[in-house]
């Protein structure tokens, strides 16, 4: 069709039409085909509109004519790429809204990286080869494209955050504002998030990590490409391919070493942008393939994309080789889905193009809306709320695209100097405001309620919790792990997961009067049992940690008593908790354990039995070594952010009910019945004592209920970890049990 339009150009000028010879993305004229040229008599027999419609297929595209009713359309525009943006952004929004049928909807961001790499590399290559590439012009386009809508969403989010977020949350939000304004939010979130980080889906700007990756890419890519292109496009292609392969190899390695850094940081994402760059530098070859091959390749690419969203999941620690499925699918679509293919026509349809056009604004708006809704609901909002917010996302996206993105992209809309100055002023305003908010600790004086929760958080969260436990980001085991009280001689080992970690300080205080000390051997997310394996990333180091901790115990006979405590239901049931009263936390399926070197059990009862045997064998191994064992059963899990709920209830005249707030004991029993049944099968032994937290928190203040507060004070610091008040009660019960045995 390009050849048809090209051959018609001299004749169409007679009718006043504006037709230019088509060029490829590097500015080279596409050669005409004699075979496809129309003779003058054919031209005279067909009207201008019919020629245009025949060439363009009722739409204007790169493969069709460049003129329709005398209007010129840029040959660089690819309608199907806008459609591909829709295929990328929709799964991201739906997954973040809670669509469990899209476990890998987040991979839409990987698709965006491929698209960005393709477009940016194409722009730089084309302009460099024409000899008119300018760093100033390049960054002006990036500023016009990215910052106006981003700053609008950031200012709107800051206003909402001031009224909705508690002091600690507002302080964290302000930190993220500063990081985003400095183009480093991916670096910030990589350092900020740890095992004890509350649900990150309540972070309004968590999604800007991907913008940080792209913005850092924009700093490096023009310099590298502009230099490489001096030696020809083939050299530039080789450089991009080499960097991309190195990045992919690094990502594959880091996915097993530090999955979080692998997810957030540019060196391990560069290959996805590079894949798009390879397409841009080699794109002149793809149109030469026969139509049947292009049809099949484009369809395969789209199927790979859809299958990736449904079949993959976050536990695969992408980006790594698994991420070649969605990114490779996107690459096939970009390369082969042109206007003459089924996929190209589908992606060029109005619905896909509309969503694609507003995709950037939709991506920006969705996370703040969802995050604030979760904060306001103190948990997962109802389906109808998330559905309404998804529609609101599209409405706001259209408005910001129409009234912010489009005007600013028009270079006649203010000068380059004005755009740079305005962007700098907005960025500085955000940074200064963010820093002031951080220095003011989130302005707790905004309301008495905020002041109360800030005061509570400062006084009742264990200062040693995040410092002393080992996790995938902070390894602190064996000789480096904490002793309580500090400087004492440890005689008791506390073995477990993060529940044991937050207990350690309180237990140390409780045993100190008896000249005892506690050595903490805890790893977030790791049950204190040898032989378990996990599929999710943060628990894959558990087998190595537990082997090391048990070796430490074997080498230190002075640790004559071992207290074993963990969030026992997680390996049996996952860390997802639903209290049946509107409170839900965790991720379905995350944290489930299997038996080492054993197949997956189709029968859950068989899995329970296999896991239970490991649990029982581990406790018996401690007893057989001559140690005294305190086996602490599961503490109730609440499903709510307890501090926020308790304090809010106090200031809103018992909106959640008369204190003390509580959860159903029946729900607790149902949640723990499988694992407790296995622990109950451990035979009685003179050196074994059992401590059951439900005897402290359940069926005492309220029949059939487990309290989450006492005398107006929360007993937890999140939805499942006891705070210093709750742990002091548990530590006292442990000491009573040991005293009853004469151990202290």
C-alpha positions as CSV (number, residue, x, y, z in Angstrom):
1,X,0.0,0.0,0.0
2,X,2.9,2.3,0.7
3,X,4.1,1.8,-2.9
4,X,0.6,2.6,-4.2
5,X,0.4,5.9,-2.3
6,X,4.0,6.8,-3.4
7,X,3.2,6.2,-7.0
8,X,0.1,8.3,-6.8
9,X,1.9,11.3,-5.2
10,X,2.6,13.3,-8.4
11,X,-0.9,12.8,-9.7
12,X,-2.7,13.6,-6.4
13,X,-0.9,17.0,-6.3
14,X,-3.1,17.9,-9.3
15,X,-6.1,17.5,-7.0
16,X,-4.6,19.6,-4.2
17,X,-3.9,16.6,-2.1
18,X,-0.9,16.6,0.2
19,X,1.0,13.4,-0.3
20,X,4.6,12.9,0.6
21,X,6.9,10.1,-0.3
22,X,6.9,7.7,2.6
23,X,10.1,7.2,4.6
24,X,11.2,4.6,7.1
25,X,11.8,5.5,10.7
26,X,15.4,6.8,9.9
27,X,14.2,9.2,7.3
28,X,15.1,7.1,4.2
29,X,12.7,7.1,1.3
30,X,11.0,3.7,0.8
31,X,11.7,2.6,-2.9
32,X,8.8,2.3,-5.2
33,X,7.7,-0.9,-6.8
34,X,7.0,-0.7,-10.5
35,X,4.6,-3.5,-10.2
36,X,2.4,-1.7,-7.7
37,X,2.4,1.7,-9.5
38,X,-1.0,2.8,-10.9
39,X,-1.2,4.0,-14.4
40,X,-2.8,7.3,-15.1
41,X,-5.9,5.7,-16.6
42,X,-6.4,3.8,-13.3
43,X,-6.1,7.1,-11.4
44,X,-8.6,8.9,-13.6
45,X,-11.1,6.1,-13.0
46,X,-11.0,6.3,-9.2
47,X,-11.9,9.3,-7.1
48,X,-9.5,10.7,-4.6
49,X,-11.5,9.4,-1.6
50,X,-11.8,5.9,-3.0
51,X,-8.0,5.8,-3.7
52,X,-7.3,6.9,-0.1
53,X,-9.8,4.5,1.3
54,X,-8.4,1.6,-0.7
55,X,-4.9,2.4,0.4
56,X,-5.6,3.2,4.0
57,X,-8.2,0.5,4.7
58,X,-10.5,3.2,6.2
59,X,-7.8,4.2,8.6
60,X,-4.5,6.1,8.3
61,X,-1.5,4.1,9.2
62,X,2.2,3.8,8.3
63,X,1.4,0.9,6.0
64,X,-1.4,2.9,4.3
65,X,-1.5,6.2,2.7
66,X,-0.1,9.4,4.3
67,X,-3.0,11.5,3.1
68,X,-6.7,11.5,3.8
69,X,-8.7,14.4,2.6
70,X,-5.6,16.5,2.2
71,X,-4.3,15.9,5.8
72,X,-0.8,14.7,6.4
73,X,-0.2,12.1,9.2
74,X,3.3,11.3,10.5
75,X,4.7,8.0,9.3
76,X,6.3,7.4,12.7
77,X,2.9,7.0,14.3
78,X,1.9,3.3,15.0
79,X,-1.7,3.0,15.9
80,X,-1.2,-0.6,17.0
81,X,1.4,0.6,19.6
82,X,-1.2,2.7,21.2
83,X,-3.4,-0.4,21.3
84,X,-0.5,-2.4,22.8
85,X,-0.3,0.2,25.6
86,X,-3.9,-0.7,26.4
87,X,-3.0,-4.3,26.6
88,X,-0.2,-3.3,29.0
89,X,-2.0,-0.9,31.3
90,X,-5.4,-2.7,31.7
91,X,-3.9,-5.8,33.5
92,X,-1.9,-3.6,35.8
93,X,-4.9,-1.6,36.9
94,X,-7.1,-4.7,37.2
95,X,-4.5,-6.6,39.2
96,X,-4.0,-3.7,41.6
97,X,-7.8,-3.5,42.0
98,X,-7.7,-7.0,43.3
99,X,-8.4,-9.2,40.2
100,X,-7.0,-12.5,41.4
101,X,-7.5,-14.1,38.0
102,X,-4.6,-11.9,36.8
103,X,-1.8,-13.0,39.1
104,X,0.8,-11.5,36.9
105,X,-1.0,-8.4,35.7
106,X,2.0,-6.4,37.0
107,X,3.9,-7.6,33.9
108,X,2.1,-4.9,32.0
109,X,4.9,-2.6,33.3
110,X,7.5,-4.9,31.5
111,X,5.5,-4.4,28.3
112,X,5.7,-0.6,28.8
113,X,9.5,-0.8,29.1
114,X,9.7,-2.6,25.8
115,X,7.5,0.0,24.1
116,X,9.5,2.9,25.7
117,X,12.8,1.3,24.5
118,X,11.4,1.0,21.0
119,X,10.1,4.5,20.7
120,X,13.0,6.3,22.5
121,X,15.7,4.4,20.6
122,X,13.9,5.0,17.4
123,X,13.7,8.8,18.0
124,X,17.4,9.0,18.9
125,X,18.5,6.9,16.0
126,X,16.3,8.7,13.4
127,X,17.4,12.2,14.5
128,X,21.1,11.2,14.9
129,X,21.2,9.8,11.4
130,X,19.5,12.9,10.1
131,X,22.1,15.0,11.8
132,X,19.6,17.0,13.9
133,X,19.6,15.2,17.2
134,X,19.7,17.6,20.1
135,X,19.9,16.7,23.8
136,X,17.9,19.9,24.7
137,X,15.1,18.9,22.3
138,X,15.1,15.3,23.5
139,X,14.8,16.3,27.2
140,X,12.2,18.9,26.3
141,X,10.0,16.2,24.8
142,X,10.5,14.0,27.8
143,X,9.6,16.8,30.2
144,X,6.5,17.7,28.2
145,X,5.5,14.0,28.0
146,X,6.1,12.9,31.6
147,X,6.2,15.7,34.1
148,X,2.9,17.7,33.7
149,X,0.6,14.7,34.4
150,X,2.9,13.3,37.0
151,X,3.1,16.6,38.9
152,X,-0.7,16.9,38.7
153,X,-1.2,13.5,40.3
154,X,1.5,14.1,42.9
155,X,0.0,17.4,44.0
156,X,-3.5,15.9,44.1
157,X,-2.2,12.9,46.1
158,X,-0.4,15.2,48.5
159,X,-3.6,17.0,49.3
160,X,-5.5,13.8,49.9
161,X,-2.6,12.4,52.0
162,X,-2.7,15.4,54.3
163,X,-6.3,14.7,55.3
164,X,-6.3,10.8,55.2
165,X,-2.9,9.5,56.2
166,X,-1.7,9.0,59.8
167,X,1.6,10.7,60.8
168,X,3.9,7.7,60.1
169,X,2.1,7.1,56.8
170,X,2.3,10.8,55.8
171,X,6.0,10.9,56.6
172,X,6.6,7.8,54.4
173,X,4.5,9.4,51.6
174,X,6.5,12.6,51.9
175,X,9.7,10.6,51.5
176,X,8.3,9.0,48.4
177,X,7.3,12.4,47.0
178,X,10.9,13.7,47.4
179,X,12.3,10.5,45.8
180,X,9.9,10.7,42.9
181,X,10.7,14.4,42.2
182,X,14.4,13.4,42.2
183,X,13.7,10.6,39.7
184,X,14.8,8.0,42.1
185,X,11.6,6.4,43.6
186,X,12.7,3.0,42.5
187,X,15.9,3.3,44.5
188,X,13.9,4.7,47.5
189,X,11.3,1.9,47.5
190,X,14.0,-0.8,47.1
191,X,15.6,0.5,50.3
192,X,12.4,1.3,52.1
193,X,10.5,-2.0,51.8
194,X,11.3,-4.8,54.1
195,X,9.6,-7.7,55.9
196,X,8.0,-5.3,58.5
197,X,6.8,-2.8,55.9
198,X,3.0,-2.6,56.2
199,X,0.9,-3.5,53.1
200,X,2.6,-1.6,50.3
201,X,-0.6,-1.4,48.3
202,X,-1.5,1.5,50.7
203,X,1.5,3.5,49.3
204,X,0.0,6.1,46.9
205,X,3.2,6.5,44.9
206,X,4.6,3.0,45.0
207,X,3.9,2.7,41.2
208,X,6.3,5.6,40.4
209,X,9.2,3.1,40.7
210,X,8.7,2.3,37.0
211,X,9.0,6.0,36.1
212,X,12.3,6.1,38.1
213,X,13.6,3.3,35.9
214,X,12.6,5.1,32.7
215,X,13.9,8.4,33.8
216,X,17.3,6.9,34.7
217,X,17.3,5.2,31.3
218,X,16.6,8.6,29.6
219,X,19.8,9.9,31.2
220,X,22.0,7.1,29.9
221,X,20.4,6.1,26.6
222,X,20.9,9.3,24.6
223,X,24.6,9.5,25.4
224,X,25.3,5.8,24.6
225,X,23.2,5.7,21.5
226,X,24.4,9.0,20.1
227,X,28.0,7.9,20.4
228,X,27.4,4.4,19.0
229,X,25.4,5.7,16.0
230,X,28.4,7.7,14.9
231,X,29.8,4.3,13.8
232,X,26.7,3.2,12.1
233,X,23.4,1.6,13.0
234,X,24.9,-1.9,13.0
235,X,27.4,-0.9,15.7
236,X,24.6,0.7,17.7
237,X,22.6,-2.5,17.4
238,X,25.5,-4.5,18.6
239,X,26.0,-2.2,21.6
240,X,22.4,-2.4,22.6
241,X,22.3,-6.1,22.2
242,X,25.4,-6.6,24.3
243,X,24.1,-4.4,27.1
244,X,20.7,-6.1,27.0
245,X,22.2,-9.6,27.3
246,X,24.5,-8.5,30.2
247,X,21.4,-7.0,31.9
248,X,19.4,-10.2,31.4
249,X,22.1,-12.3,32.8
250,X,22.4,-10.1,35.8
251,X,18.7,-10.2,36.3
252,X,18.6,-14.0,36.1
253,X,21.3,-14.1,38.8
254,X,19.8,-11.4,41.1
255,X,16.4,-13.1,40.9
256,X,17.8,-15.8,43.2
257,X,20.0,-13.5,45.3
258,X,18.1,-10.2,45.9
259,X,14.7,-10.4,44.2
260,X,13.7,-7.0,45.4
261,X,16.7,-5.1,43.9
262,X,16.1,-7.2,40.8
263,X,12.6,-5.9,40.6
264,X,13.2,-2.2,41.3
265,X,16.6,-1.2,39.9
266,X,17.6,-0.2,36.3
267,X,20.6,-2.5,35.8
268,X,18.2,-5.5,36.0
269,X,15.5,-3.8,33.9
270,X,17.7,-2.4,31.2
271,X,17.3,-5.5,29.0
272,X,13.6,-4.9,28.7
273,X,14.2,-1.4,27.4
274,X,17.0,-2.7,25.3
275,X,14.7,-5.3,23.7
276,X,12.6,-2.4,22.4
277,X,15.8,-0.7,21.3
278,X,16.9,-3.7,19.3
279,X,13.5,-3.7,17.6
280,X,13.9,0.0,16.7
281,X,17.4,-0.5,15.2
282,X,16.4,-3.6,13.2
283,X,12.8,-2.6,12.3
284,X,13.5,-2.1,8.6
285,X,13.7,-5.9,8.2
286,X,10.4,-7.0,9.7
287,X,8.2,-5.6,6.9
288,X,9.9,-7.9,4.4
289,X,8.4,-11.1,5.8
290,X,5.5,-12.6,4.0
291,X,2.1,-11.7,5.4
292,X,1.3,-15.2,6.7
293,X,4.5,-15.1,8.8
294,X,3.7,-11.7,10.1
295,X,0.1,-12.8,10.9
296,X,1.3,-15.8,12.8
297,X,4.1,-13.9,14.7
298,X,1.8,-11.1,15.7
299,X,-0.8,-13.5,17.0
300,X,1.8,-15.6,18.8
301,X,3.0,-12.4,20.5
302,X,-0.5,-11.4,21.7
303,X,-1.1,-14.9,23.0
304,X,2.2,-14.9,24.9
305,X,1.2,-11.6,26.5
306,X,-2.2,-12.8,27.6
307,X,-0.9,-16.2,28.8
308,X,1.8,-14.5,30.8
309,X,-0.7,-12.4,32.7
310,X,-2.7,-15.4,33.7
311,X,-0.2,-18.2,34.1
312,X,2.8,-16.5,35.7
313,X,3.0,-15.0,39.2
314,X,5.1,-12.8,41.4
315,X,6.8,-15.8,43.1
316,X,8.9,-16.3,40.0
317,X,11.0,-13.3,41.0
318,X,10.8,-11.6,37.6
319,X,12.4,-10.0,35.7
320,X,14.4,-13.0,34.7
321,X,14.2,-15.6,31.9
322,X,10.5,-16.0,32.7
323,X,9.9,-12.4,31.8
324,X,10.9,-13.2,28.2
325,X,7.4,-14.5,27.7
326,X,5.6,-11.1,28.1
327,X,8.4,-9.0,26.8
328,X,9.0,-11.3,23.9
329,X,5.3,-11.3,23.2
330,X,5.3,-7.5,23.2
331,X,8.3,-7.5,20.8
332,X,6.6,-9.8,18.4
333,X,3.5,-7.5,18.4
334,X,5.6,-4.4,17.8
335,X,7.6,-6.0,15.0
336,X,4.8,-7.7,13.1
337,X,1.4,-6.4,14.1
338,X,0.9,-3.9,11.3
339,X,-2.3,-2.6,9.7
340,X,-2.6,-5.6,7.3
341,X,-2.6,-8.2,10.2
342,X,-5.5,-9.3,12.3
343,X,-3.7,-8.3,15.5
344,X,-2.7,-4.9,14.1
345,X,-6.3,-4.2,13.0
346,X,-7.6,-5.2,16.5
347,X,-5.1,-3.1,18.3
348,X,-5.8,-0.2,16.0
349,X,-9.5,-0.3,16.8
350,X,-11.1,2.7,18.6
351,X,-11.5,1.1,22.1
352,X,-7.8,-0.1,22.2
353,X,-6.5,3.2,20.8
354,X,-8.6,5.2,23.3
355,X,-7.3,3.2,26.3
356,X,-3.8,3.4,24.9
357,X,-3.9,7.1,24.4
358,X,-4.8,7.7,28.1
359,X,-2.7,4.8,29.4
360,X,0.0,7.0,31.0
361,X,-2.5,9.1,32.9
362,X,-4.5,6.0,33.8
363,X,-1.3,4.4,35.2
364,X,-0.6,7.5,37.3
365,X,-4.1,7.9,38.7
366,X,-5.0,4.3,39.6
367,X,-2.6,3.6,42.5
368,X,-3.4,6.8,44.5
369,X,-7.1,6.1,44.2
370,X,-6.8,2.5,45.2
371,X,-4.3,3.2,48.0
372,X,-6.4,5.9,49.7
373,X,-9.5,3.7,49.4
374,X,-7.6,0.9,51.2
375,X,-6.5,3.4,53.9
376,X,-10.0,4.7,54.3
377,X,-11.5,1.2,54.5
378,X,-8.8,0.0,56.8
379,X,-8.4,-3.1,54.6
380,X,-9.8,-4.3,51.3
381,X,-12.7,-2.2,50.0
382,X,-15.7,-4.0,48.6
383,X,-15.7,-5.0,45.0
384,X,-18.2,-2.3,44.0
385,X,-15.9,0.4,45.4
386,X,-12.9,-0.9,43.5
387,X,-15.0,-1.2,40.3
388,X,-16.1,2.4,40.7
389,X,-12.6,3.6,41.3
390,X,-11.4,1.8,38.2
391,X,-14.0,3.8,36.2
392,X,-13.0,6.9,38.0
393,X,-9.4,6.2,37.0
394,X,-10.4,6.2,33.3
395,X,-12.4,9.4,33.7
396,X,-9.5,11.2,35.4
397,X,-7.1,9.8,32.9
398,X,-9.1,11.1,30.0
399,X,-9.4,14.6,31.7
400,X,-5.7,14.8,32.4
401,X,-4.8,13.5,28.9
402,X,-7.1,16.0,27.3
403,X,-6.4,19.1,29.4
404,X,-2.8,18.4,30.6
405,X,-0.9,15.9,28.4
406,X,-2.1,17.1,25.0
407,X,-1.6,20.8,25.5
408,X,1.9,20.4,27.0
409,X,3.0,18.0,24.2
410,X,2.3,20.8,21.7
411,X,5.6,22.6,21.3
412,X,3.7,25.8,20.5
413,X,2.4,25.7,24.0
414,X,5.0,27.8,25.8
415,X,8.7,27.9,25.0
416,X,11.3,25.4,25.9
417,X,12.7,27.7,28.6
418,X,9.3,28.1,30.1
419,X,8.7,24.4,30.2
420,X,12.1,23.7,31.9
421,X,11.6,26.5,34.4
422,X,8.1,25.3,35.2
423,X,9.2,21.7,35.7
424,X,12.1,22.9,37.9
425,X,9.8,25.1,40.0
426,X,7.2,22.3,40.6
427,X,9.9,19.8,41.4
428,X,11.5,22.1,43.9
429,X,8.1,22.8,45.5
430,X,7.5,19.1,45.9
431,X,10.9,18.4,47.4
432,X,10.7,21.2,49.9
433,X,7.2,20.4,50.9
434,X,8.2,16.7,51.3
435,X,11.2,17.4,53.4
436,X,9.3,19.7,55.7
437,X,6.7,17.0,56.2
438,X,9.4,14.5,57.0
439,X,11.1,16.8,59.5
440,X,7.7,17.5,61.1
441,X,7.1,13.7,61.5
442,X,4.0,13.8,59.4
443,X,2.4,16.7,61.2
444,X,0.7,14.8,64.1
445,X,-0.9,18.0,65.3
446,X,-3.3,17.9,62.3
447,X,-5.8,16.4,64.6
448,X,-6.1,14.9,68.1
449,X,-6.5,11.5,66.6
450,X,-3.3,11.8,64.6
451,X,-1.5,13.0,67.6
452,X,-2.7,10.1,69.7
453,X,-1.7,7.4,67.2
454,X,1.7,9.1,66.7
455,X,2.3,9.1,70.5
456,X,1.2,5.5,70.7
457,X,3.5,4.3,67.9
458,X,6.5,6.0,69.4
459,X,6.0,4.3,72.8
460,X,4.8,0.8,72.0
461,X,6.7,-0.6,69.0
462,X,9.8,-2.7,69.8
463,X,12.9,-0.7,68.7
464,X,14.8,-3.9,68.2
465,X,12.3,-5.7,65.9
466,X,13.6,-4.6,62.5
467,X,17.2,-4.4,63.7
468,X,17.6,-7.9,65.2
469,X,15.8,-10.3,63.1
470,X,17.3,-11.8,59.9
471,X,15.4,-11.5,56.7
472,X,16.1,-11.5,53.0
473,X,17.4,-7.9,53.2
474,X,19.2,-8.0,56.5
475,X,21.0,-11.1,57.5
476,X,21.7,-11.1,61.3
477,X,22.2,-14.7,62.5
478,X,24.4,-16.6,64.8
479,X,27.1,-14.6,66.4
480,X,25.7,-11.4,65.0
481,X,22.2,-11.8,66.3
482,X,20.8,-9.9,69.3
483,X,20.9,-10.8,73.0
484,X,18.4,-9.5,75.5
485,X,19.0,-7.9,77.8
486,X,21.9,-6.4,75.9
487,X,25.3,-7.4,77.2
488,X,23.9,-10.4,79.2
489,X,24.9,-14.0,79.0
490,X,22.3,-15.9,77.0
491,X,20.9,-19.1,78.4
492,X,17.7,-19.2,76.4
493,X,17.4,-19.5,72.6
494,X,14.4,-17.9,70.9
495,X,13.9,-19.7,67.7
496,X,11.2,-18.6,65.1
497,X,10.0,-16.1,62.6
498,X,9.1,-12.4,62.9
499,X,6.6,-13.2,65.7
500,X,9.5,-14.5,67.7
501,X,11.5,-11.5,66.8
502,X,9.0,-9.0,68.2
503,X,8.8,-11.1,71.3
504,X,12.5,-11.2,72.0
505,X,12.9,-7.8,73.7
506,X,9.9,-8.4,76.0
507,X,11.1,-11.9,76.8
508,X,14.5,-10.6,77.7
509,X,13.1,-8.1,80.1
510,X,10.9,-10.8,81.7
511,X,13.7,-13.3,82.3
512,X,16.4,-10.7,83.3
513,X,15.3,-10.8,87.1
514,X,16.2,-14.5,87.1
515,X,19.7,-13.9,85.7
516,X,18.7,-15.3,82.3
517,X,19.3,-13.9,78.8
518,X,17.7,-14.5,75.5
519,X,19.6,-15.2,72.2
520,X,17.4,-14.4,69.2
521,X,17.6,-16.7,66.2
522,X,14.7,-15.4,64.1
523,X,14.1,-14.9,60.4
524,X,11.1,-13.2,59.0
525,X,8.7,-15.6,57.3
526,X,10.6,-18.7,58.3
527,X,9.0,-21.3,60.6
528,X,11.6,-22.8,62.9
529,X,11.5,-26.2,61.2
530,X,14.1,-28.0,59.1
531,X,13.1,-29.5,55.8
532,X,10.5,-26.9,54.5
533,X,10.6,-25.4,51.1
534,X,8.7,-22.4,49.8
535,X,7.7,-21.0,46.4
536,X,7.6,-17.3,47.3
537,X,10.7,-15.2,47.1
538,X,11.2,-13.9,50.6
539,X,11.1,-17.4,52.1
540,X,13.4,-19.2,49.7
541,X,16.3,-18.5,52.1
542,X,14.5,-20.2,55.0
543,X,16.1,-23.7,54.6
544,X,19.6,-22.2,54.6
545,X,18.8,-19.9,57.6
546,X,17.3,-22.7,59.6
547,X,20.1,-25.1,59.0
548,X,22.6,-22.4,60.2
549,X,20.5,-21.6,63.3
550,X,20.2,-25.2,64.3
551,X,24.0,-25.7,63.8
552,X,24.5,-22.7,66.1
553,X,22.3,-24.4,68.7
554,X,24.3,-27.6,68.4
555,X,27.5,-25.7,69.1
556,X,26.3,-23.7,72.1
557,X,25.3,-26.0,75.0
558,X,24.9,-23.0,77.3
559,X,21.5,-22.4,75.6
560,X,19.8,-25.0,77.6
561,X,16.2,-23.8,76.9
562,X,14.7,-23.1,73.5
563,X,11.5,-21.1,73.1
564,X,9.9,-22.0,69.8
565,X,7.4,-19.5,68.5
566,X,6.1,-18.6,65.0
567,X,3.1,-17.7,63.0
568,X,2.3,-21.4,62.7
569,X,-0.8,-21.3,60.3
570,X,1.1,-19.6,57.4
571,X,2.9,-22.7,56.1
572,X,-0.3,-24.7,56.4
573,X,-2.9,-22.1,55.1
574,X,-0.9,-19.2,53.6
575,X,-0.5,-15.7,55.1
576,X,-4.0,-14.6,53.9
577,X,-6.3,-13.9,56.8
578,X,-10.0,-13.1,56.6
579,X,-11.6,-12.4,60.0
580,X,-15.1,-12.7,58.6
581,X,-15.9,-9.2,59.8
582,X,-14.5,-7.1,57.0
583,X,-10.9,-7.4,57.9
584,X,-8.5,-9.2,55.5
585,X,-4.8,-9.1,55.1
586,X,-2.1,-11.0,53.3
587,X,-1.9,-12.7,49.9
588,X,-3.8,-15.9,49.1
589,X,-1.3,-18.8,48.5
590,X,1.7,-16.8,49.8
591,X,3.8,-18.6,52.5
592,X,2.5,-22.1,51.8
593,X,5.2,-24.7,52.6
594,X,6.0,-28.0,51.0
595,X,8.2,-30.8,52.2
596,X,11.8,-30.7,50.9
597,X,12.4,-33.1,48.0
598,X,8.8,-34.1,47.9
599,X,6.2,-33.6,45.1
600,X,3.4,-31.1,45.5
601,X,0.5,-32.7,47.4
602,X,-2.8,-32.7,45.5
603,X,-4.5,-33.7,48.7
604,X,-4.3,-30.9,51.3
605,X,-4.7,-33.4,54.1
606,X,-1.6,-35.3,52.9
607,X,0.3,-32.0,52.9
608,X,-0.9,-31.2,56.4
609,X,0.3,-34.7,57.6
610,X,3.7,-34.3,55.9
611,X,4.2,-30.8,57.3
612,X,3.0,-31.9,60.7
613,X,5.5,-34.7,60.8
614,X,8.4,-32.3,60.2
615,X,7.1,-30.0,62.9
616,X,6.8,-32.8,65.4
617,X,10.2,-34.2,64.4
618,X,11.8,-30.8,65.0
619,X,10.4,-30.4,68.5
620,X,11.4,-34.0,69.3
621,X,14.9,-33.4,68.0
622,X,15.3,-30.5,70.5
623,X,14.1,-32.7,73.3
624,X,16.4,-35.6,72.3
625,X,19.3,-33.2,72.5
626,X,18.6,-32.7,76.2
627,X,17.2,-29.2,75.8
628,X,14.1,-27.9,77.6
629,X,11.5,-26.7,75.1
630,X,8.8,-24.0,75.4
631,X,6.4,-24.5,72.5
632,X,4.4,-21.3,72.0
633,X,1.2,-21.9,69.9
634,X,-0.2,-19.3,67.5
635,X,-1.2,-15.8,68.5
636,X,-4.5,-14.6,67.0
637,X,-4.3,-12.9,63.6
638,X,-6.7,-10.0,63.3
639,X,-7.0,-9.1,59.6
640,X,-7.0,-5.4,60.6
641,X,-4.4,-2.7,61.2
642,X,-5.1,-2.8,64.9
643,X,-3.6,0.5,66.0
644,X,-5.4,2.5,63.3
645,X,-8.7,0.7,64.1
646,X,-8.5,1.1,67.8
647,X,-7.5,4.8,67.8
648,X,-10.0,5.6,65.1
649,X,-12.7,3.8,67.1
650,X,-11.9,6.0,70.1
651,X,-12.2,9.2,68.2
652,X,-15.3,8.3,66.2
653,X,-17.5,7.4,69.2
654,X,-17.1,3.6,68.9
655,X,-17.9,3.4,65.2
656,X,-16.5,-0.2,65.2
657,X,-18.2,-1.1,68.4
658,X,-17.8,-0.8,72.2
659,X,-14.3,-1.5,73.4
660,X,-12.4,-3.7,73.7
661,X,-12.3,-4.4,70.0
662,X,-12.0,-8.1,69.2
663,X,-12.3,-10.9,66.6
664,X,-14.1,-14.1,66.7
665,X,-12.6,-17.0,68.6
666,X,-14.3,-19.4,66.2
667,X,-12.4,-17.8,63.3
668,X,-9.1,-18.2,65.2
669,X,-9.9,-21.9,65.9
670,X,-10.8,-22.5,62.3
671,X,-7.6,-20.7,61.1
672,X,-5.3,-22.7,63.4
673,X,-7.1,-26.1,63.7
674,X,-4.9,-28.0,61.2
675,X,-1.5,-26.8,62.5
676,X,-2.5,-27.0,66.2
677,X,-3.8,-30.6,65.6
678,X,-0.3,-31.5,64.5
679,X,1.4,-29.7,67.4
680,X,-1.0,-31.4,69.8
681,X,0.2,-34.8,68.6
682,X,3.7,-34.1,70.1
683,X,3.8,-36.4,73.0
684,X,4.1,-35.1,76.6
685,X,7.7,-34.9,77.9
686,X,9.2,-33.7,81.2
687,X,11.2,-31.1,79.2
688,X,8.3,-29.8,77.2
689,X,5.9,-27.0,78.2
690,X,3.2,-25.6,76.0
691,X,2.1,-21.9,76.1
692,X,-1.2,-21.0,74.3
693,X,-1.7,-17.3,73.5
694,X,-5.4,-17.8,73.1
695,X,-5.6,-18.4,76.9
696,X,-4.3,-14.8,77.3
697,X,-6.3,-13.0,74.6
698,X,-9.4,-15.1,74.0
699,X,-12.6,-15.9,76.1
700,X,-11.5,-13.7,79.0
701,X,-12.7,-10.1,78.6
702,X,-15.4,-11.3,76.1
703,X,-16.8,-14.7,75.7
704,X,-16.2,-16.2,72.3
705,X,-13.9,-13.3,71.3
706,X,-10.2,-12.6,71.1
707,X,-9.4,-9.0,72.1
708,X,-7.0,-6.8,70.2
709,X,-6.9,-4.0,72.7
710,X,-6.7,-3.7,76.5
711,X,-7.7,-0.6,78.5
712,X,-7.7,1.4,75.3
713,X,-4.3,0.3,74.2
714,X,-3.8,-1.7,71.1
715,X,-2.1,-5.1,71.6
716,X,-0.7,-5.3,68.0
717,X,1.4,-3.0,65.9
718,X,-0.2,-4.3,62.6
719,X,-2.6,-7.0,61.7
720,X,-0.7,-10.0,63.2
721,X,2.4,-8.9,65.2
722,X,1.9,-8.3,68.9
723,X,3.4,-5.0,70.1
724,X,5.3,-4.4,73.3
725,X,2.1,-4.5,75.4
726,X,0.9,-7.7,73.9
727,X,4.3,-9.3,73.9
728,X,4.8,-8.4,77.6
729,X,1.7,-10.4,78.4
730,X,2.9,-13.3,76.4
731,X,6.4,-13.1,77.9
732,X,5.0,-13.2,81.4
733,X,3.0,-16.3,80.6
734,X,6.2,-18.0,79.2
735,X,8.1,-17.1,82.4
736,X,5.2,-18.5,84.5
737,X,5.4,-21.8,82.5
738,X,9.2,-22.1,83.0
739,X,8.9,-21.3,86.7
740,X,6.2,-24.0,87.1
741,X,8.8,-26.5,85.7
742,X,11.5,-25.2,88.0
743,X,13.6,-24.1,85.0
744,X,14.2,-20.6,86.4
